[in-house]
Amino acid sequence: MLEKVILEREAGQRLDKFLHKFLPEAGDSFIYKMLRKKNITLNGKKAAGNEKLALGDAVCLFLSDETLEKFKGKSQVLPSYYDAYQNWEPIPVLYENKHILLVNKPAGILSQKACPGDLSLNEWLGGYLLEQGQITTDELLTFRPSVCNRLDRNTSGIVICAKTLAGSQEMSRLLKERKIHKYYRLYVKGQILSAGELSGGLSKNREQNKVKVESIGKSIVTRYQPLQIGFERTLLEVELITGKTHQIRAHLASIGHPLIGDYKYGDKDINDLYKKSYQVQSQLLHAYRLEFPAMSGIFKEMSGLRVIADLPAVFRRIQASDEPKGQ
């Protein structure tokens, strides 16, 4: 017999979903048969499988060691967790509590896998929690920590990562309800002299993985404020009122101010110049600041939290060239 006591990060999910994660090689028929025969019980009682698990619940599996090993299988994710954590440069942790982690993702790293063989921030997160002793390999069978908001591979800045199911659910709710204010810093071509707001619909070309701003469709809103105006560039702070794929890049390109370094939506000549002069390798777009709303309960300590991710070195190099030189 094996007893599995439900941890905080696992609480809130259905028993049958938990069992499928714990015994990934077992099919529906086996799991429900074991529940009917009371070979799998919840808190010492027969269970149907649709019960929602709570912290401290005891799931008992009256199965042989051979059966458990057969259906638990071999985890294919652990090597990728260790590879991502050990092979990448340290990723700065900006804020951490029992439920979430806020990190400053460098450009060039995927938030989530695009293909099965990819390494992403999800894998780094698993490796980080294993290295810190915050999760065990067995616990990874029943709960996989994951990112809550995605940034493009070549966009740097703040990513919210969930360490528990409660953290994932709460952050997802806040993001869906647009209660977390998201601010970006970016360099665009040309001079923008005053603040403004852009709106419109987006249509997507899936073959090109590119969007186009149109007058029809569900409205998206982007607010911007110039912070530093150079000869042929402007450093902007942008607040995303909505959050759609490539929204900032497409919106600013639509008014003649594409992001510098953005070959998909931008100007090749200025991109080539900045690549040569400042070693710009991708669009100059950085998720700079997050502001959280008033919160309560287990997330009370995050009420009004404001988190800033330092600008990448390439931003600082360009910014310094706009500052007045000493006489």
N, C-alpha and C positions, 0 to 999 in steps of 0.2 A: 504493500500500500504506500502511495505517495500522497502527502498532504501539501497543498500549495496555498499559503495564506496570501490574500490579495493585498498588494501594496498600494500606496497612494497614487502612484503613477499609472496603476492598472485599473483603479476603481472607475466606475461609470460606464463600462462596456457590458454588453450582454454576455451571459455565460457561454453560449454556443460559439460566439466569435472569439472569446478567450480560449476556448478549447481548440478551435481550429488553428490558432496561432501557436498554442503549446504543443499540439500534435499535428504539425503541418502535413504529414503524409497520410493522415487518417481522413477518410471520406465522411460525408454526411451520415450515411447509413450506419457506419460503425459508431460514430459519436452518439447519435440518437438511440441506438440499440443499447449502448452502455448506460445512458441516462435512464432508459425504461427499466433496465434490469438492476438499477441501483449499483452498478459497478463504478459509476461516477456520481458523487453526491455533493450537495451544497449545504454546508453547516449541518451535516449529519442527516439530511433529509433528501428524499427523492426530488429531483428537479426536472423541469421541462426543457430548459435551455434558453428560454427567453427572459429569465430573471436578470435584473441589472445588478452587477456586482458592486459591493461597498467595501470600503477600507476595513480590513480585518476578517472578511469572509473567508471561510475555509473550504476549498475545493479538494475533495478526496478522490483519488483514482485508485480503485482496487484492481490494478492490472499488474501483470508480471513484469519483471525488469526487462525481459526480452521484448515484450509487447511495447513497453514504453520506449525502448531504444529504437525499435522498428519504426514507430510512428513519429517520434521526435525528429528522426533523420539527422542529417548533418547540415549545420548552418553554412550557407554560402556567403553570408554577409560579413562575417567577422574579419576575414582577410582584408576586405575593402575598407572596413573601419580603421584597422591598424595602418593600412597603406596611406589613407588620406591624412590621418593625424600625424604620422611620422614623416611623411615625405614632403609636406607643405611647410612653408615658413609659418611660424606661430601666428595665429589669427587672434587679434586683440579682442578680449572679452570686456565689454563696456558696462554690463550690468548683469547680475545673476541672483536669483533666489531659488526657492525649492521647486518652482514650477516652470520658470522660463530662463532663457539666456539671450542677451542681446550682444551681437558680435559685429565687428567692422570687417565685412567681406572685401577682400582685395578684388580688383578687376582680374578677369581671366578664370575665375572659379564659378562653376555652375551652382545655382541654388539647389536644384534637383536634377537627377539624371535625365539626359535626353535619350540615351541608348543604354542597353543593359550593362555594357562594359565600362560606363563612365564612372568617375569619382566625382562626388559633389559635396556641398556643405552638409548634406544629410549624413554622409559617411564620416566626415570629419567630426560631426557632433557625437555620433556613436563612439568614435575613438576617444574623443575628449572625455566623455562620461565614464568610459571604461578606465582610462588612465587616471582619472580623479577618484576612482573607487565609488562613483555615484550610482553605478548600475553594474549588474553582473551579466555574464554571457547567457545564463538561464533566463534572466528577466527580459533580455532582448528578444526572446521567443514570443513573449506575450505583449510587449509594448515596444514600438520602435520610435524613438525620439525623432522629431522632424521639424523642418522650417515651416513657419506660418505665412510668411510673405516672401514672394520671389522677386529677385532682381535679375536682369539680363546678365549673361556671363560677363560681359565687359562693362557692366555698371558696378561701381564699388559702393560701400556704405553699409548702413544698418540693416541687419536681418534679424527678425524675431524667431527664436527657436524654442520649441516646447520640450520640456523635460518630463512632463506628466500629461495624462489625458485631460485633467482639469485645466492645465495651462493651455493645451491645444484648443480646447473648446472655448475658453474665455477669450483668447487672442483672436480666434477665428470669428467669434461673435462681434468683437469690437471693430475688427477690420471690415466685416460685412456691413455693419451699421455706420461705418465711417466716423467712428468716435476717436480714433487715433489720428492725430494730425501729422502728416508726412511732408517734410521739407527737403528739397534737393538743392545742391549747388552745381552750377554748370557754366561752361564757357560757350558762347555762341558767336557766330560770325556777325560783324557789323556792330553798330552802336544802337542800343536801346536806351532812350533817355528818360523814360518814365514808366511807372508801374502800369500793369494792365491785366486783363482777364481774357482768356480765349475759350471758346465753346464751339460745339459742333458734333457731328457724328463721325464714327470711324467705320470704314469698310476694310476687310482684310483679304489680301491675296495670299492664300495658303501656300501656293507653289513658291512664291518669292519670300514668304514669311515677312510680309511688309504690309503696313496699313496706310490708308489714305483718309485725310480729313474731308468730310462732305457736309452738306447742309442738312441732309436727312439722316435718320437713324437716332439711336439712343444718345442723348447729349452727354458729352464729356466736358469737364471744366478744369482749366489750368490757370492758376494765378501766378504772376511773376513780378519781381521787384529787382531793378538793377542795383548792384552793390559796388561795382568798380567798372568804369568805362575807359577803355583803351582806344588806340587809334583805329583798329579794325576789329575789335572784339569787345564783348561785355561779359562780365561775371554776373550771373543772375542767381537769385534765390527763387525757387519755384515751390508753390504749395499745390499738391495734387488734391483737388476736391473729389474727383473720381480717380479710379486707378485701372487703366486699361493697357494692354500690350502696346509698347512703343509710344504711349500717349505724348510724353514730353517731346520726344524726338520728332514725331510727325507734326505736332502742333506748331512748334517753333519753326520747323522747315517750311510750313505752309504760309508763314508770314515773312519769309525771306531771311530768317535768322537761324539757319541750321546749327546744330551742335558741332563744334570743332572736333575733328577726329572721327566723325560719323560718316563712313563711306556709303552706308545704305541710304541715308536721307540727305547727306550733306554735299559740300563743295569739295571736289577732288583737289583743286589747286591749293586751297588754304589748308586742307588736311595734309597734303604732301609737304607744304612749308613747315607746318608745326611738327610733323614727324621728324623732319630734318633738324629743326632748330631746338625743339624741346623734348625730343624722343617720345612724342605722343603716339601711343600704340592702339588706342581705342577711343570711343566717344568720351568726352570730358564730362561725365555725369556721375554725381556722387550723392547717395542718400545720406544727407548730412544730419538731420535732426528728427527725433520723434517726440511728440508730446501726448501724454496719456490723460484721459479724463479722470474725474473723481471716481474712485473705486472703493469697494467695501469687501467685507468678509475676508477670505484667505488672500485676497489681492489688495487689501487696504494699504499696505506699505508702498504700493505703486501709485497711489492716488496723486495725480498731478505731476508724475515723474516726467522729467525732461532729460533726454539723453542726446549727446552730440558725438559724432564720429569725426575725428581729425581728418582734414583734407589730405589726399594722397600727395606724395612728393612732387609729382608733375604739376599739380595745381599750384603748389607753393612756388615752384620755379617761375611759372608764368606770372603769378601775382607779384612776385618780387620785381619783375621787369617793368611793371606798371607803376611802381612806387617812385616818388621823386628821388633823384640822386643828390648826394651832398655836393656842395659847391667846393 
